[in-house]
Amino acid sequence: MKLCRFILTAALLLAASMTLTAASLQVSHQARSLAQGEAVLLEVNSDIPLERVSAEVFDKEFPLFAAGDGTSWQGIVAIDLACRPGSHDVQVKGWKGKAGPPAGEQVYTLKVEGKEFAERRLTVDRKYVSPPQAEMERINREAATTKKLFAVTTREKFWEGNFLKPVPGGVTSPFGRKNFVNGQPRSPHSGVDLRGAVGTPVKSPAAGKVILTDDLYFAGNTVMIDHGFGMISYFCHLSEIKVQSGDMVSRGELLGLVGSTGRVTGPHLHWTVKLLGLRVDPLSLLALDL
């Protein structure tokens, strides 16, 4: 009987201790909109300091970072271009230590809006629509390389503060536009094209690590940046590349110069961003107050 009372007392004390140390999480967001293809900043406040916080949604686990003393956290969530409109629950969890069950959990709902994207019809050199058979090995090799790099998920966050627009020019082809090349349907535009004369400096929108510098068949002179936490930037059609693979670059650092290499109809910068493999409008990052 005494043993049973001891076990019951210990269980009650443990439950009380867990209740006292449980975290109460308050979740909010900021974003340009909650449409398909948008980046969303989640903000989480806890009544006790936490060591780790994450948000699970769209079959991905997005890491958050401490914005203060461990009670304030932020993280960017990506709504993919093809995301189903409607309500999507975000499972927010916080931990006091590196292991064990979460100290606090909260469900936050994002109501994703459907969006109509415009169409674009381009006429380009036939070799870029139906490349010669001799180039297919190169094209397939480059596609496999970039696919692998877009899947990189660095646990460290390199970027700090707000994102910069890499060139000052306006948009010539928006994110998500449906493409028809020489009359043939192609994948939706997964990046944004920005106006720029040949030689215009291209600056890094945020700090990161250079993971690719190469001349690709379709994209021309290309630079890829790993910003950490699964965020990858991809810059195409450069006339010159000014960095090397492995370089650590800071926000605003020169990456290269605008050009017209690869499959293009004129000089411009193509900028793609993927977060944990999800396609988002790069310009939606500029609207976040980080």
Secondary structure, DSSP 8 states (H G I E B T S, - for coil): -HHHHHHHHHHHHHHHHHHHH---EEEEEE-S-SBTT-EEEEEEEESS--SEEEEEETTEEEE-EESSSSSEEEEEEE--TT--SEEEEEEEEEESSSSSS-SEEEEEEEEEB-----EEEE---HHHHS--GGGHHHHHHHHHHHHHHHT---SSB---S----SSS--EEE-TT-EEEETTEE-----EEEEE--TT-EEE-SS-EEEEEEEEETTTEEEEEEEEETTEEEEEEEEEEE---TT-EE-TT-EEEEEB--SS-SS-EEEEEEEETTEEE-HHHHHT---
